Amino acid sequence: MEGKPDVSGAKGAGAGQGIVVVLAGFLPILAIVALAPAVPRMVEHFADYPAAQTLVPLAVTAPGLMIALFSPLMGWLTDRFGRRELLLWATFIYGLVGVLPFFLESLVAVFASRLALGICEAAILTVTNTLIGDYFAPDKRRTWLMIQAAAGPFFGVTVLTLSGYLASTSWQTPFLIYGCALPIFAAMWFTIFEPDLANSDEEIDAAGQFPWNHVLLAGGVTLVSASLYYVYIVQIGLAFAGIGVNDPGKVGMLVGVANLGVFIGGIVFKPLSSRLGSATQIAVFLLLLGLGMIGIGTADSASAMTIFACIQQLGAGILIPSLVLWAMNGLPPQHRGRGMGVWSACFFLGQFASPLFVTLARTITPDIGGAFLVLGIIAIIGALASAGLSRMAGRNAQSIQQREV
């Protein structure tokens, strides 16, 4: 991957870099989305393998575990050796190992390729989030995070539709979708440059310590928030079944309608984040998540559940960009990669922990609706706590300002 002239600091980032970073940032989401429709065909094909019913879904979700495990390492590599080379290599290898199962017949080999894919995703997710901070000033960061959040539902529906069509022909065909990483790699080669951190507008203290307090706080909030975020994604089908909606086509349609909330949340994020502090933003999305989950847990009709699901998804659309911006803005440039690596790990640990949260909630409730209700109440408590902290911080800042006057 040598041969690209050094353009560090030779030009500022613009729309070209932003678009490529947004497109690359969607690659980690493909890990689950592209294969979801293929799971039944894969289970059928590998029926003779012991524990295929368990191993096939694990093969689908294994990349998420790799992101959680390897993102901190990728963050360290990003700060130590640079952003561009790591992103190029990770995207190129992603395209190769992602498509590889199309040519495989062994479930063990497929599983191994999925683990390798997850390591690539850890690098891609960490570097793309880091580059948004490196390339853009705070206000433009909001713009690109908004675009990323709003475009996510469109990409997701498109990939799900295409994957469903491909899965109808063969369990292997949906793996070809991962080949889209190769044209993205080509676009990166010509647009992505190594940011010149030494000449950035942000202060760099080479001897400055890693901001552990900020990273651990942001990581902890992200882990809990992600755990609540994934409750809907993993369990909403069971919630609809709990009120008698069992037809997959109807459930898919209702979930598709509710997903409009994610798009709206992504659009709302920029004006919201420009007016409110991080703690208040967290309070807003936790409040929306909580209200939506409580409504889902108590709904007795498909229409009511869809309305509350849309409210929940509105909060979900605000959640990711708000958490990314909060984590990013508290990191000096020389530590940004490592900090965003820890953030990525916490988010995907939340994905892993989400079913455990639901299982724990179901020990005190009779059904999945009760679990939504309990976890919704927890989200509301989190929203109130975050709002209270925001108010206390505002009072302290005002008191300090008055004393200085």
C-alpha positions as CSV (number, residue, x, y, z in Angstrom):
1,M,0.0,0.0,0.0
2,E,3.0,2.3,-0.5
3,G,3.3,4.8,-3.2
4,K,0.7,7.4,-2.2
5,P,2.4,10.8,-1.9
6,D,2.4,12.3,1.5
7,V,-0.4,14.9,1.6
8,S,-0.5,15.4,5.3
9,G,-1.6,18.9,6.0
10,A,-1.5,19.8,2.3
11,K,-5.2,20.4,2.2
12,G,-8.3,20.5,4.4
13,A,-10.9,17.8,4.5
14,G,-14.1,18.4,2.6
15,A,-17.2,16.7,1.3
16,G,-15.1,14.0,-0.5
17,Q,-13.4,12.9,2.7
18,G,-16.7,13.1,4.7
19,I,-18.6,11.0,2.2
20,V,-16.0,8.3,2.1
21,V,-15.7,8.2,5.9
22,V,-19.5,7.9,6.3
23,L,-19.6,5.0,3.7
24,A,-16.7,3.2,5.4
25,G,-18.3,3.7,8.8
26,F,-21.3,1.7,7.6
27,L,-19.1,-1.4,6.8
28,P,-19.1,-2.7,10.4
29,I,-22.9,-2.6,10.5
30,L,-23.0,-4.9,7.4
31,A,-21.6,-7.7,9.6
32,I,-25.1,-8.6,11.0
33,V,-27.4,-6.8,8.6
34,A,-26.2,-8.5,5.4
35,L,-26.5,-12.0,6.9
36,A,-29.7,-11.8,8.9
37,P,-32.0,-13.1,6.1
38,A,-29.5,-15.9,5.3
39,V,-29.5,-17.5,8.8
40,P,-32.4,-20.0,8.1
41,R,-30.7,-21.2,4.9
42,M,-27.4,-21.5,6.7
43,V,-28.9,-23.5,9.5
44,E,-30.6,-25.8,7.0
45,H,-27.3,-26.2,5.0
46,F,-25.2,-27.0,8.0
47,A,-27.9,-29.2,9.7
48,D,-25.5,-32.1,9.9
49,Y,-23.0,-30.1,12.0
50,P,-23.2,-30.6,15.7
51,A,-24.8,-27.6,17.4
52,A,-25.4,-25.8,14.0
53,Q,-28.5,-24.1,15.6
54,T,-26.0,-22.3,17.9
55,L,-23.0,-22.0,15.8
56,V,-24.6,-20.3,12.8
57,P,-26.1,-17.4,14.7
58,L,-22.8,-17.1,16.6
59,A,-21.0,-16.9,13.2
60,V,-23.3,-14.0,12.3
61,T,-22.7,-12.1,15.6
62,A,-19.0,-13.0,16.1
63,P,-17.6,-9.9,14.4
64,G,-19.3,-7.8,17.2
65,L,-17.3,-9.7,19.8
66,M,-14.1,-9.0,17.8
67,I,-14.9,-5.3,17.7
68,A,-15.3,-5.3,21.5
69,L,-12.0,-7.1,22.0
70,F,-9.8,-5.5,19.5
71,S,-11.0,-1.9,19.2
72,P,-8.7,-0.6,22.1
73,L,-5.7,-2.2,20.3
74,M,-6.7,-0.6,17.0
75,G,-7.0,2.8,18.7
76,W,-3.5,2.4,20.1
77,L,-2.2,1.5,16.6
78,T,-4.1,4.5,15.1
79,D,-2.3,6.9,17.5
80,R,1.0,5.2,17.2
81,F,1.3,4.6,13.5
82,G,-1.3,6.8,11.8
83,R,-4.8,6.7,10.5
84,R,-4.6,6.2,6.8
85,E,-2.6,3.0,6.4
86,L,-4.5,1.1,9.0
87,L,-7.8,2.1,7.5
88,L,-6.7,1.2,4.0
89,W,-5.4,-2.2,5.0
90,A,-8.4,-3.0,7.2
91,T,-10.9,-2.1,4.4
92,F,-9.0,-4.1,1.7
93,I,-8.8,-7.2,3.9
94,Y,-12.4,-6.7,5.0
95,G,-13.5,-7.0,1.3
96,L,-11.5,-10.2,0.8
97,V,-12.4,-12.1,4.0
98,G,-16.0,-10.9,3.9
99,V,-16.6,-12.5,0.5
100,L,-14.5,-15.6,1.3
101,P,-17.4,-17.7,2.7
102,F,-19.0,-17.6,-0.8
103,F,-16.3,-20.1,-1.7
104,L,-16.3,-22.1,1.5
105,E,-18.2,-25.2,2.6
106,S,-16.9,-25.7,6.1
107,L,-18.7,-24.0,8.9
108,V,-15.5,-23.9,10.9
109,A,-13.8,-22.0,8.0
110,V,-16.8,-19.7,7.7
111,F,-16.6,-19.0,11.5
112,A,-12.9,-18.2,11.2
113,S,-13.5,-15.8,8.4
114,R,-16.1,-14.0,10.4
115,L,-13.7,-13.6,13.3
116,A,-11.1,-12.0,10.9
117,L,-13.8,-9.8,9.5
118,G,-14.6,-8.5,13.0
119,I,-10.9,-7.5,13.6
120,C,-11.1,-5.5,10.4
121,E,-14.3,-3.9,11.5
122,A,-12.7,-2.9,14.8
123,A,-10.0,-1.0,12.9
124,I,-12.5,0.6,10.4
125,L,-14.9,1.7,13.1
126,T,-12.2,3.2,15.3
127,V,-10.4,5.0,12.5
128,T,-13.5,6.4,10.8
129,N,-14.7,7.9,14.2
130,T,-11.2,9.2,14.8
131,L,-11.0,10.9,11.4
132,I,-14.3,12.7,11.9
133,G,-12.6,14.4,14.8
134,D,-9.3,14.9,13.0
135,Y,-10.7,16.3,9.8
136,F,-13.5,18.5,11.0
137,A,-14.1,21.3,13.5
138,P,-16.8,20.7,16.2
139,D,-19.7,22.2,14.2
140,K,-18.9,20.2,11.1
141,R,-18.4,17.1,13.2
142,R,-22.1,17.5,14.1
143,T,-23.0,17.7,10.4
144,W,-21.2,14.5,9.4
145,L,-22.4,12.6,12.4
146,M,-25.9,13.7,11.5
147,I,-25.5,12.5,7.9
148,Q,-24.1,9.2,9.2
149,A,-27.0,8.7,11.6
150,A,-29.7,9.7,9.0
151,A,-28.2,7.6,6.2
152,G,-28.0,4.5,8.4
153,P,-31.6,3.4,8.1
154,F,-31.5,3.9,4.3
155,F,-28.4,1.8,4.0
156,G,-29.8,-0.8,6.4
157,V,-33.1,-1.3,4.5
158,T,-31.3,-1.4,1.2
159,V,-28.9,-4.1,2.4
160,L,-31.6,-6.1,4.0
161,T,-33.7,-6.1,0.9
162,L,-30.8,-7.1,-1.3
163,S,-29.6,-9.7,1.1
164,G,-33.1,-11.2,1.3
165,Y,-33.2,-11.5,-2.4
166,L,-29.7,-13.1,-2.6
167,A,-30.5,-15.5,0.3
168,S,-33.4,-16.9,-1.7
169,T,-30.9,-18.2,-4.3
170,S,-28.2,-19.6,-1.9
171,W,-27.0,-19.3,1.6
172,Q,-23.6,-18.2,0.2
173,T,-24.7,-15.5,-2.1
174,P,-25.3,-12.7,0.5
175,F,-21.6,-12.8,1.4
176,L,-20.9,-11.2,-2.0
177,I,-22.3,-7.9,-0.5
178,Y,-19.1,-7.5,1.5
179,G,-17.3,-7.0,-1.8
180,C,-18.6,-3.4,-1.7
181,A,-15.6,-2.7,0.6
182,L,-13.3,-2.9,-2.4
183,P,-14.7,0.1,-4.3
184,I,-14.8,2.0,-1.0
185,F,-11.1,1.1,-0.6
186,A,-10.4,2.5,-4.0
187,A,-12.2,5.8,-3.1
188,M,-10.2,5.9,0.2
189,W,-6.9,5.6,-1.8
190,F,-7.6,8.8,-3.6
191,T,-9.4,10.9,-0.9
192,I,-8.2,9.9,2.6
193,F,-5.0,11.6,3.8
194,E,-3.1,11.4,7.0
195,P,-4.2,14.4,9.2
196,D,-1.4,16.7,10.2
197,L,-2.1,16.8,14.0
198,A,0.9,19.0,14.7
199,N,-0.7,21.8,12.7
200,S,-4.3,21.3,13.8
201,D,-6.3,24.0,15.5
202,E,-6.5,21.9,18.7
203,E,-3.8,22.0,21.3
204,I,-1.4,19.0,21.5
205,D,0.5,18.3,24.6
206,A,3.0,15.5,23.7
207,A,3.6,14.8,27.4
208,G,-0.1,15.0,28.3
209,Q,-1.6,11.9,30.0
210,F,-4.4,9.9,28.5
211,P,-7.7,11.4,29.7
212,W,-8.8,8.2,31.6
213,N,-11.5,10.0,33.6
214,H,-13.3,11.2,30.5
215,V,-12.8,7.9,28.6
216,L,-14.1,5.7,31.4
217,L,-17.1,7.9,32.1
218,A,-18.0,8.1,28.4
219,G,-17.3,4.4,28.0
220,G,-19.5,3.4,31.0
221,V,-22.4,5.5,29.8
222,T,-22.0,4.1,26.3
223,L,-22.0,0.5,27.5
224,V,-25.3,1.0,29.4
225,S,-26.9,3.1,26.6
226,A,-25.9,0.5,24.0
227,S,-27.3,-2.3,26.1
228,L,-30.7,-0.5,26.2
229,Y,-30.3,0.4,22.5
230,Y,-30.0,-3.2,21.4
231,V,-33.0,-4.4,23.4
232,Y,-35.3,-3.1,20.7
233,I,-33.2,-4.5,17.8
234,V,-33.0,-8.0,19.2
235,Q,-36.3,-8.3,21.0
236,I,-38.9,-6.3,19.1
237,G,-40.0,-9.4,17.1
238,L,-40.8,-11.2,20.4
239,A,-42.7,-8.2,21.6
240,F,-44.9,-8.2,18.6
241,A,-45.4,-11.9,19.0
242,G,-46.4,-11.3,22.6
243,I,-49.5,-9.4,21.4
244,G,-50.4,-11.9,18.7
245,V,-48.6,-10.4,15.6
246,N,-46.7,-13.5,14.4
247,D,-46.6,-13.0,10.6
248,P,-43.0,-12.1,9.7
249,G,-44.0,-10.0,6.7
250,K,-46.3,-7.8,8.9
251,V,-43.7,-7.5,11.7
252,G,-41.1,-6.5,9.1
253,M,-43.5,-3.8,7.7
254,L,-44.3,-2.4,11.2
255,V,-40.6,-2.4,12.2
256,G,-39.9,-0.6,8.9
257,V,-42.4,2.1,9.7
258,A,-41.0,2.5,13.2
259,N,-37.5,2.9,11.8
260,L,-38.5,6.3,10.4
261,G,-37.8,7.4,14.0
262,V,-34.1,6.7,13.5
263,F,-34.0,8.9,10.4
264,I,-35.8,11.7,12.2
265,G,-33.5,11.3,15.3
266,G,-30.5,11.6,13.1
267,I,-31.8,14.8,11.5
268,V,-32.7,16.3,14.9
269,F,-29.3,15.5,16.4
270,K,-27.5,18.5,14.9
271,P,-29.8,21.3,16.1
272,L,-30.2,19.5,19.4
273,S,-26.4,19.1,20.0
274,S,-25.7,22.7,19.0
275,R,-28.0,23.9,21.7
276,L,-27.7,21.4,24.5
277,G,-24.7,20.0,26.5
278,S,-23.7,16.4,26.4
279,A,-25.5,15.5,29.7
280,T,-28.7,17.0,28.5
281,Q,-28.5,15.2,25.1
282,I,-28.0,11.9,27.0
283,A,-31.1,12.7,29.1
284,V,-33.1,13.4,25.9
285,F,-32.3,10.1,24.2
286,L,-32.6,8.1,27.4
287,L,-36.0,9.7,28.0
288,L,-37.2,8.8,24.5
289,L,-35.8,5.3,24.7
290,G,-37.5,4.8,28.1
291,L,-40.9,6.2,27.0
292,G,-40.8,4.0,23.9
293,M,-39.8,0.9,25.8
294,I,-42.5,1.4,28.4
295,G,-45.1,1.9,25.7
296,I,-43.9,-1.2,23.9
297,G,-44.1,-3.2,27.1
298,T,-47.7,-2.0,27.9
299,A,-49.1,-1.9,24.3
300,D,-52.0,-4.2,23.5
301,S,-52.3,-3.5,19.8
302,A,-50.0,-3.5,16.8
303,S,-50.7,0.1,16.0
304,A,-49.9,1.3,19.6
305,M,-46.7,-0.8,19.7
306,T,-45.6,0.7,16.4
307,I,-46.2,4.3,17.6
308,F,-44.1,3.6,20.8
309,A,-41.5,1.8,18.7
310,C,-41.1,4.9,16.6
311,I,-40.6,7.0,19.7
312,Q,-38.0,4.5,20.9
313,Q,-36.3,4.7,17.5
314,L,-36.3,8.5,17.6
315,G,-34.1,8.2,20.7
316,A,-32.0,5.6,19.1
317,G,-31.3,8.0,16.2
318,I,-29.9,10.6,18.6
319,L,-28.1,8.1,20.8
320,I,-25.1,7.1,18.7
321,P,-24.0,10.5,17.3
322,S,-24.5,12.1,20.7
323,L,-22.3,9.6,22.4
324,V,-19.6,9.7,19.6
325,L,-19.5,13.5,19.8
326,W,-19.2,13.6,23.6
327,A,-16.4,11.0,23.6
328,M,-14.6,12.7,20.7
329,N,-14.8,16.2,22.0
330,G,-13.1,15.2,25.2
331,L,-10.0,13.7,23.5
332,P,-6.9,15.6,22.5
333,P,-5.8,14.7,18.9
334,Q,-2.8,12.6,20.0
335,H,-5.1,10.4,22.1
336,R,-8.2,10.4,19.9
337,G,-7.6,7.0,18.3
338,R,-7.1,5.2,21.5
339,G,-10.1,6.9,23.1
340,M,-12.4,6.1,20.3
341,G,-11.1,2.5,20.3
342,V,-12.2,2.2,24.0
343,W,-15.6,3.8,23.0
344,S,-16.1,1.3,20.2
345,A,-15.3,-1.6,22.5
346,C,-17.8,-0.3,25.1
347,F,-20.5,0.1,22.5
348,F,-20.2,-3.5,21.3
349,L,-19.8,-4.8,24.8
350,G,-23.3,-3.2,25.2
351,Q,-24.5,-5.3,22.3
352,F,-23.2,-8.4,24.0
353,A,-24.7,-7.4,27.4
354,S,-28.1,-6.5,26.1
355,P,-29.6,-10.0,26.1
356,L,-28.2,-10.5,29.6
357,F,-30.1,-7.3,30.7
358,V,-33.3,-8.7,29.2
359,T,-32.7,-12.1,30.9
360,L,-32.2,-10.4,34.2
361,A,-35.4,-8.3,33.8
362,R,-37.4,-11.4,32.9
363,T,-36.5,-12.9,36.3
364,I,-39.0,-10.4,37.8
365,T,-41.5,-10.2,35.0
366,P,-43.7,-12.8,33.4
367,D,-43.0,-12.0,29.7
368,I,-41.0,-9.9,27.2
369,G,-43.4,-7.0,27.5
370,G,-42.6,-6.8,31.2
371,A,-38.9,-6.8,30.4
372,F,-39.4,-3.8,28.1
373,L,-41.3,-2.1,30.9
374,V,-38.6,-2.7,33.5
375,L,-35.8,-1.6,31.2
376,G,-37.8,1.4,30.1
377,I,-38.1,2.5,33.7
378,I,-34.3,2.1,34.1
379,A,-33.8,4.3,31.0
380,I,-36.1,7.0,32.5
381,I,-34.1,6.9,35.8
382,G,-30.9,7.3,33.8
383,A,-32.5,10.3,31.9
384,L,-33.5,12.0,35.2
385,A,-30.0,11.4,36.7
386,S,-28.3,12.8,33.6
387,A,-30.6,15.9,33.6
388,G,-29.9,16.4,37.3
389,L,-26.1,16.3,36.6
390,S,-26.5,18.7,33.8
391,R,-28.4,21.1,36.0
392,M,-25.8,20.8,38.8
393,A,-22.9,21.5,36.3
394,G,-24.7,24.6,35.0
395,R,-25.1,25.9,38.5
396,N,-21.5,25.3,39.4
397,A,-20.3,27.0,36.2
398,Q,-22.6,30.0,37.0
399,S,-21.3,30.2,40.6
400,I,-17.7,30.1,39.4
401,Q,-18.4,32.9,36.9
402,Q,-20.0,35.0,39.5
403,R,-17.0,34.6,41.9
404,E,-14.6,35.6,39.1
405,V,-16.6,38.7,38.5
